[in-house]
């Protein structure tokens, strides 16, 4: 199965990220992400947020009420050196950079997308991946949008990170979230 990007991301998202990187002086002479052409900005991933109400609604109802809040762009340095991600939201039709992360969370997001790709490789058809932010549970996950949804947490704020980079089906994922409340 092929993972396909959504077609409704802001067309100017990568340019907004590039301007912000220049303005913030994040790219520089000794930076592995230096130079616009040497940064590979992957297709954007839609970001959704779950709150207490959606978690309490359970699976699958809670997912239908998840709110789309923006787009996440993975950025890879030349030759795979350096991994970052940038979040972009749309306000009045214009993309706005809301955050940049260049840390272990970015590396974990990249690994979670690889795990998601492997999980659907043998299936037929196409699917979408989304980022699911669950602040109240201190967790973020890749959401593999299938008839039987799957989740790969990449940020796990629980002590010891017991769920990080494991694959969960929908009911198990929501059970894990409820344990954290």
N, C-alpha and C positions, 0 to 999 in steps of 0.2 A: 504494500500500500504506500502510496506517495503522500507525504505531508505537503500540503499546498498552502501558500500564504493567502490571507484575505486580500481582496482587491480594493478595499476602501480606506487604506491607510493614507495619511496626508502625503501628497506628492512632494511637498517641500520639506518633509521630515529630515532627510539626510543633510540638506543644506542648512537647516536650523541647527543641527548638531555640529556641523562644521564651523559655523559662525561662533557658536558658543565655545567650542574647543579653542578657537583662536582668541576670543575675548578673554577666556579664563587662563590663557597661556598654558594649557594642559599639554599641548604638543610643543615640543622644543627640540633643540639640536641633539640631545642625548636620550630622547624619548623613543621607546620602541614603536610608538604609535605615530611617529613624526610623518608629516607630509600627507596631504589629502589623499593622494592616489595610493599611499601605502596602508591606509586604513580600509579594511574590508568591512563595510556595514551590511550586515545580513538583512534579509527581508524582515520587516517589522512583525512582532508578535503582539496581538491584541492583549491588553491587560484588563482583567476583571477583578472586582473586589467583592468579597463575602463579608457580611456582618453577622452579628448575633442572631438577628431575625432569620436570615437565610440558613444559618447552621441549625437553628431550632426547627426549621421547616423540614430538615432532613434531606436525604437523597431520594429521588432526583429533583424534587420540588425546589429545594434551595438553589440549585443551579439556574433554574429558569428566572430567578429574581436577582441573580448576580449582576452587578452594575459594571458596564464597560467604562473604564476611566482613562484610557489612553493606549499608548503603543510603546513597546520596548524593542530597542535596536541593539543587537549584539554587535560589538565592534572587536575585530581581530587585527592585531598588528601584523606587519609584514612577516611572512614566514611563521606565523602562529605566535609571534612574540607579543605578549601582553593581551589580556582579555578584559574588556570593559562592557558595560551596557549603559545606554542612555534612555531615559523615559521622556516621551513627548506626549503632550495633551493638545487638544484642539480647542481654541477659544475664538469664537466668531469666525470660524473658517480658516484661522491661521495657526500653524503649529507653534507650540511653545515648549522649549526644553524645561522639564521640571526637576530632573536629577540625573546625575552621572555616578556610576559605581565602578570602581576599579580595584576590586578586592576579591576575597575568596568567594563572595556571593556571585560575582560575575563568572568565575571559573566553575562554580557549582551549576549555574544556569546552563552554561555550555555543555557540561556533562549530562545534565538532565535532558537536554534536547537530543543528545546522542542516544541516551537510554530510550527515549520516546521513539526515535527513528528505528531502533532495533526492535522495539516492542511491536511495531506495526509492519515491519518489513515483509512478513509472510502473508499479510492480509491483502485482499483485493480491493481496488478502488482508491479513493482519496479521502483524506481527513485533514482536520485543522488542529494545530496546537495553540493553546492560549496560556498566558500566565494568570494564575489565580492567586491574588493577595488576600490573606486572611489575618489582618493585624491583631484581632482579638485573641487568636490562637498562636500568634508569633510564628506564622508559617507562610511560605510562598511555595507554589508548586506549578509544574507544567501540567496543564489539563489537556489530555488527549481526547478530542471531541469525536466520539464514536457512539453507536447505539448503546454500547456498554462502556461508558466513560471510564478512563483510567487516569491516574494522577501520579506524578513523580515529584515529591517535595525536594526543593533545592535550598531553601532556607528553613531551618528548624531551630527555633529558639528554645526548645526544651533542653533541659540539662542532659548532655550526652548525645544530643541529636539522634534520637532513636529512629526517626522516620526518614532521615535525609537520604536521597537517591535510591529509594526503594519504590517499587511499583505497587499501587493500591487500586483495587476496584472501587467503584463509587460508595457502596455501603461501608466498606472498611475504612475508607478515607474520612467519611463523615463521622464514623464512630471514633476515629482517632482525634478528630477536631473536638468532639464533644468531651472527650477525656481531658482536654486542655483547658476547659472553661471553669 
